[in-house]
């Protein structure tokens, strides 16, 4: 995402994280069903475990983020730090949105 314009990267970050959560949990639920486990309960568990990986996938790996922070701190390019923080927030928003969709779908929060 280094050479990509910021607004498209911001939107991509959100939807990549959303797609990792939704796709991972839905495919995982199919595997749980085939294994004879409760698919909705497993979907909720998968969504909880995939949140951090959705964020890592959305920002393009951890080394790009560290490089942007390094450049911002040591080379005085604060704009890079701000952009990276906003991309991380966008990815977190996408992961949280996907998690909420799975929560609403599975209704695991209702006892």
C-alpha positions, 0 to 999 in steps of 0.5 A: 500500500506504500505507492497507493493513494491514501483514500483508496488505501484507506477504503481497501484497508477497511474492506480487506479486514471486513472480508477476512472476518466474513470469509474466514468465519463462513469458510470455517463454519463450513468446515465445522459443519463437515466435522460435526461441530456447531457451525454458528458457535464456531463462527463466533469463535473464529470471528474472535480469533481472526480479528488481529489477523484481519488487521494485519492483512488490511495494513499489508503486513507489520513491516510496512507499518514499522517502516512508516513509523521509522520514517516518521520518527527519524526522518521527520515525516509526521504525515507518514505516521498519521497515514499509517495510524489512519490505515490501522484505524480503518482496518480495525473498523473493518474487522469490528464491522465484520465481527458485529455482522457475525455476532448479529448472525450467530446471536451468541451474545443472547443467553 
